[in-house]
Each structure stands twice: as structure tokens, then as C-alpha cells.
Amino acid sequence: MAYNVAVDVGGTFTDVLVFDEKTGALTLEKVLSTPENQSIGVIRGVEQACRKLQIPFSELKLFFHGTTVVTNLLLENAGARVGLITNRGHEQILYLARAWTPGPLYGWMGMQKPDPLADIPDTRGLGGRIGADGKETVPLDDAEVRQAIKELVEQGVASLAIAFLNSYLNPAHERRARDIAREMYPELPVSISSDMVQEYGEYERALTTVVNTYARPRVIRYLTGLDESLKEKGFRGTLNIVRSDGGTMSTHAAAESPVHIALSGPSGGAVGTAYLARVVGVPNVLALDMGGTSTDVSLVLGGEATVRREVRLGYYEFKSPAVDVHSVGAGGGSIAHVSITGGLLVGPMSAGAMPGPASYGRGGTQATVTDANVVLHRLPPGVRLGGSVGLDEEAARKAVQAVADQLGLPLVEAAQGIIDIVNENMYAALRVVSVERGYDPREFGLVAFGGAGPMHANALGRLIHASPVIIPPTPGVMSAFGFLSSNIQNEFAETYLRIAEETEGASLQGRLKGLEVEANKWLAEEGVADDARNYDYFVDCRYYLQNIQIPCRVVLDEATGDTCTFLRERFEAEHERRYGFRLDAPVEMASLRVIARGEIQGVELRGAAVDESASAEAARTGEEQVYFSGEWLATPLYDRSLLRPGAQISGPAVVVQEDTTTVIEPGYRGSVDKLGNILIHVEVA
């Protein structure tokens, strides 16, 4: 018997999901996260899941892990001291950066620009040079390289970044400098920009390389420690680290390129949503992941999560493929407070895991979204979060009452106000990934998950007019489910800069095949069998002399004619959809990329026959007074584990399960499909 396990480390809880390959059963476990060392919570959660299943670690075959280690160290400025080697005259590249200021128009006035991750005293400029045509114009001086590396190490740098001009065209100088560094200091982590970003953009390549190097020592320690801890427990399977783009890679690959796991956690929810959208038959959906600290929203088109090529964490924006996720500070632990002008605000501050919301009974005194749900009985009395955390209603009422007193409102109205405001915050986030990008949310479903998502899903579906609202079987651990549905993946790109109307198809095809060779080699190193390898080909197009690039999917057989004009209609149709116009200008192929995938069967949803006569009454556990739209309503409570495919639930209703609680509003109906999802629609009279 074999089991696959996925672990997602969140700000409040660490989620564990185990898939039984024989029966298709999913077993979940939630433990409190351990921010001081995430691996402690990871091991603890997997141990508890194994005890629940009565299996040893040796029964685990595939282990998928999403981590926030890179995110946290960037936001907390807790990475390694980095040395940077670049070309002479370009030592200030990280200071020059790009023209960007945060916030509204006045943002620049209060902006505290952080110091670069590699400061000037830790930067060395060398005399070698590769020209803009990729040819060497000034040879690299090995003695100068050795001296620079020696000086940097002796003054205390813990890792080294190498970023030379035009190395994306010819990486020879970077590779030589790297080899010298490894020869001199075998234990020193070294990254070169031509490995990180194979495209033009001097600053982007340098910053991405520095970010990668900044994170490497701590990521290496974390992954090494986790690997050793798992082996001590008897684990003999394969450990896969989840990437920001929703794919996975080995611990060795992750240690080499931690920049690619910067948004490891949020990617899981989007990938899991895409998998669910495909099997449910609603290929276009919005994803809503509401956790304890924040909410992540994303868009799924045609059953595929949308991917961007830049990541922004705090001040830093660097090159790395990542699922296109928009985050807001709205979670179950978001703190409600009254501003100096007397207005009610919710978030972005969070109560976190410790002390957590007041209702957790761990000493928290500030009102949170969770406390407001407890007061309104949308989290009914007796519910235990994650199966273990009990709720103190009296503490919740006391915390919310403090806010109500400041506002001069009754307790329940203040609690409802907290819920309404956090819903509006999430509604605005959903508009960012839909309306602001040219998509009509009325043509999309809404998949809601996270520990708090299903409580707010019906309201958000109503606000944004998305239908159906889909609540997965294990919404509280949806990111972990997404990890299980991930494949081994990496992306290989290069700058092309050719006019489509002037370029032979054979030239394009040859360059794409060259990238495929690189991709194939990487998949082989990751241990992917030949028959499990797949490739997707993209050309990033733009109007000539413009810089708005749009990826266009191609197949190799298309690139056979005298020109590549077949790309024009594909590019212009998407450009017009996004921006509303076309230009009378040549189309330029700016970059080429090949996405390599190695298929893994980590999970498979197995449906049951839908029984039209199935009744929700068999799952009814009681009734509770719940506050909706200004009044208390008698509301049935249901145990989700007892709901069978075909069951229908009329709102108002509250469905309780181990990892979350689902609220169905008055005027809506929930139906259970063959996979156990709850699909919420407007009640038809």
C-alpha cells in the first residue's frame, strides 16, 4: 500500500493531506505552524496524520512540500550577506534599479528605499566584457577574479552572485568566474545570472541572481534539515519541493534555485483549483484562498492557472515564473479596529497563530474576522477549528464589543460590519484579477477554500456575480491538495528579438528545439522517465518598439513557412481583448520559452454515483440561531462527512467539517456533486 502526502505551511496552520492510492481516500491533519523553524510543524503534522492512518513513515511514497521560507526571509531581511561580482563601471546597478514608487501619487515622499541585498562594499567590478553581439571584447582576467572573490570572502560574505553584462548571450565569463569560486571555496554558494534569467534586462538579471544567492544558505540548511528529519522517521520516498509556478522540483534543484520557490505556498491553491475546474467541468473560475493572515485570489482559464514572469515581495521585483496570485491582508485573523477618523477598518494587521483571535482562548484580546463569525454563529458553538482548536464565544463577544463601543453600535451590527468590510476587501481583490484584466466575472465560477474561505464564499459570489460557487471536499487544505496534483516542472527561455513577418519558421522552430534539448536534460536529471515528459512552447510577442509582451502558445509544426505571420492574429486578438485596440505595426518575437513537465500521479479524485433521492437530513446535526441580513434565523447545521452526492441543502445553512465551515445564505441552494463538492447556486423558486 502506498500513500502520497502534501504539506503546506501557512501563517497560522500547517496543513497535511494524505492520499491513499489504493482507496482514493484523502486524510487531513492541521497543526499550528512553527515560524521559528517550519520543519518542526511539518514533521509534527505528518506524524499526526500517520498516527491517524496507523501507518509508518515508510509507507509514504511521494512527499510534496510548499514552504514560505524564502518569502519570510525576504520580508524580514533575514537572508545571507551577499557578495556581487559584475562588470567594472556597473557596480551601482542595484541602486539604479527601475523607476518605481509604491502607493498613490504621494508615495514617493514617504518611501524608505531599502538598501540593496548586496551593498557597495560587498560589490566588485571586473574588467572583462562580453559585447552586445555575444562576442568577447575584453578577456576575463582570472587573477582579478581570484582577488575579488578572496577579498569578499575575507570580509564576511556568505554567498556569491555573479552578474555580467550580456551574459544571456554568452555565459562564458560568468561560468569561468563561478568555476574559480568553487575551486577556491567549495562550500560557498554561488549563483550566476545566465542560469537564473536567460533573457535581456541587466538589472532584472542582477537582482534575481542576488535574491537567489541571498536565500540559498538558509534554504540549503532548511531543506537539508528537513530531509534528514524525514529519513530519521523512516521516510524512503521522494521529496518534491513546490515551485512558485505550481510545478515541483527536487530538493537539490530547489537548493540551487530558491528564487523559484518564493511563492511556493500560494501556488498550490491555484493549481488545485485548476485541477478541480477540469474535473468538475467549469474550466473558467476565480480562486479564493482565505487563510488566517491573508487572502490570495487568482484566475483559472481553460482549466489552467495563469502564470506571470515577475514576482514582487516587499520592495523587490525579480524575474521568476509564478502563478498569478493577488494577495490582500484579509484573513480569519485580520484585526478589526477603529481609525482616528472613526471609521471601521479590518486588516491588514493579523493576530497570527499566537495569540490568535480572541476566540482561540490563547490570550488574544483584539477583535478579528473569526471572532465576528463566532459572534454571529456562522462559526457555531461547539465547532473545533482544525479538529483541535476550540472556540471561546464569550472571549469573542468581549473583543467585538470593544469595537462596537467605539462605534456606538450594538454588538451584532459591529460584527456584521466587520464581515461586510472584509468581504469588500476580498471583492476588490477579485476584481483586480478579473475585471481589471478584461474578464467578466459573471462568466466564471468561484472556487473558495482556505480555513475561512467557505464561510465568506457565498457572499463573495453574490457580490461579484460568479456562479456556481464551488466548495471543494477538503477546502481547508486546498493548497496541499494542489501540491498533490502538481507535476515536476521548469521553464527555459531565451531572448529572440525577431520580426515575425521577416523570420522564417524554420529559424523559430530550431531555437525552440534548442530550448527543448535543455529542458529534456533537466527532466532527466530530475529522474523523469522519457514517456512522462511533456513540453509546451510559447513565443512572447509585442508590437515593434513597444514593451507590452503577450505570451502566445505555439506548436512546432506551425513554424514551417517563409515567415512567422501565423503569430500575428493570435497576438493581436489577445492584445485587443486586454487593451481594446490594435496597432498598424510589425509584431516582434521578444522571447521564446519552453515549459518542461514531468507527469506525477500524486492524487486522483474518484467520484461516486449521484443519488437523486439522497437527502441532506441524514447529515443534519442540529439547529442554531445565525445572524443574516439584520435578523437571527433558525439555521440547520450539517455534518459534511455525512452528505452524499445528490443531496440538496437550502439556505440558510451551515455545513461543518474538520478543516472549515461553509455558510449557505438565505435564497441560495447547495448541491453535492459526484466528487463531493458543494455547488452553491441561487435558489430557483
Secondary structure, DSSP 8 states (H G I E B T S, - for coil): --EEEEEEE-SSEEEEEEEETTT--EEEEEEE--TT-HHHHHHHHHHHHHHHHT--GGGEEEEEEE--HHHHHHHTT-S--EEEEEETT-TTHHHH------SSGGGGGG------SS-GGGEEEES-EE-TTS-EEE---HHHHHHHHHHHHHTT-SEEEE--TTTTT--HHHHHHHHHHHHH-TTS-EEEHHHH--SS-HHHHHHHHHHHHHHHHHHHHHHHHHHHHHHHTT--SEEEEE-TTS-EEEHHHHHH-GGGGTTHHHHHHHHHHHHHHHHHT--SEEEEEE-SS-EEEEEEETTEE-EEEEEEETTEEEEEEEE-EEEES-STTEEEEE-TTS-EEEEEEE-TTTT--GGGSSS--S-BHHHHHHHTTSS-TT-EETTTEE--HHHHHHHHHHHHHHHT--HHHHHHHHHHHHHHHHHHHHHHHTGGGT--GGGSEEEEESSSHHHHHHHHHHHHT---EEE-SSGGGHHHHHHHT--EEEEEEEEEEEEGGGS-HHHHHHHHHHHHHHHHHHHHHTT--GGGEEEEEEEEEEETT----EEEEE-GGGTTSSS-THHHHHHHHHHHHHHS---SS-EEEEEEEEEEEE-------------TT--GGGGEEEEEEEEETTEEEEEEEEEGGG--TT-EEESSEEEE-SS-EEEE-TTEEEEE-TTS-EEEEE---
